[in-house]
Amino acid sequence: MTRHYSALSLFKEGIAGQTGWEQAWRSPYPKARYDAIIIGGGGHGLATAYYLAKNHGVTNVALLEKGWIGGGNTGRNTTVVRSNYFYPESAAIYGLAHSLYKSLSKDLNYNVMLSARGILTLAHSEAGMETAARSVNAIQVNGIDCELFSVEDVRRVVPIYNFSPDARYPVYGGTWQPSGGTARHDAVAWGYARAASRLGVDIIQNCEITDFIIENGRCRGVVTSRGAIRAERTGMAVAGHSSVLAAKAGFRLPVNSYALQACVSEPVKPIIDTVVISPDTGVYASQSDKGELVIGGALDRIPSYGQRGNLPVLEGVIAGMLDMFPIFGQLKMMRQWAGIVDVVPDSSPIIGESPLPGLFLNCGWGTGGFKAIPAGGTLLAHLLATGRHHDISRPFDLDRFARGRLIDEAAGSGIAH
Amino acid sequence: MQLFPCPFCGPREESEFHYGGEAGNLRPDGNDVTAERWAGYLHMRDNPKGPTREIWMHLTCGEFFAMSRDSVNHKVSGSSALGETEHGA
């Protein structure tokens, strides 16, 4: 059986008729007891499983997914990876994620197709340029690469932008993170799954949590559609469905669930080789390796668990995209979809032990969870293995809402909602 | 475009409305409210999957009202002017 992925093994398997490839991950029957349970088979859950095994040697782990792995927000995002955040706490957590992403393909022996094509966040007014300058200063102080761009710089990087004098959203400049870019979202899920499975983690799909096993005020496992599974520590990484599980565990979260839409065009020849974000139109765009324009925008305005999205926001996104790039006026859109994101008042994640002892949280990433997958996994794994916070996750504990120590990235980080 | 029923103006397009929060989230009163209780009022939410009752504002007429809705299929089952359960006395 061929286990290792390399050019040589690809060549050998080509000669042998592709018959020797090992299954990427096992599909075992769940055991009655594990050392740790992870709920949620998206990027964050799979990364948690991998880092539990790799960093802490905890391999008797069950990862439970109600559908199929990577079928939620991990397969629905716009694949952007960046770390240009405003506050030092955020720079630490997203910086950790970004640094792990850079070596992830080698680490997992799985090509996640990380492409450091740069991220451009535009400024559309003089006031916007002042905010951009302040943002660049803060990001540089945080030790993250970031530059202030002039109009000429923008013109050099995105010549197809609408620079006409009567443009609705004229460009004054922007901020540029050269090491930002995109990664292949499915590959991140599959790569973590394959690597975790090899280290002994049981990945169990089609296994929905119906309840928690609570004894003496502690979480001691879960009841699932495939029977009861016990463990002394359980972690959950279920994004937009965090409140649903929290209700089963008997507590509430500062989370509102919204649909976040995205769409792709028909494939066209290479025309845009970076990621462009416009905070004023609320639209961002990049081009996939297949040639599709990948376009995302603001959150829907109606709290929702329906993975479809509503028309008014999609109309606004397309209108904004055409204001930015009139050249795309004839482009045909191919697919539209939505994921349910967990929006928190300060737009920062929640990581830490839940009000139910023995149950640990990784949620609240809102619209920006994909870029944070390696960090979310590392930090939840640390909590599950040690029962204590990692220094980087401490500021993101749920207790910040009662203590008033919010990490308000809504304005600071240039997110488009 | 979905139509929402304003109890004062009748059915209007969803883009005329603004979400105002979960119904029944009443502001705590008194001088001895704990930090946890304040955090609960300000931040913690039921965020239900399925039937939900919410406060909405019809931006066009400026009135707040309560709307019952399903958060999965978006079907609206009714709306009414605010009563005591939505805004206290």
Interface residues (C-beta under 8 A of the other chain):
Chain A: H241 S243 V244 A247 R252 L253 P254 V255 N256 S257 R301 I302 P303 S304 Y305 G306 N310 L311 P312 P345 F401 A402 R403 G404
Chain B: M1 Q2 E13 E14 S15 H18 Y19 A35 E36 W38 A39 G40 L42 H43 M44 R45 D46 N47 P48 K49 G50 T52 E54 S71 V72 N73 H74
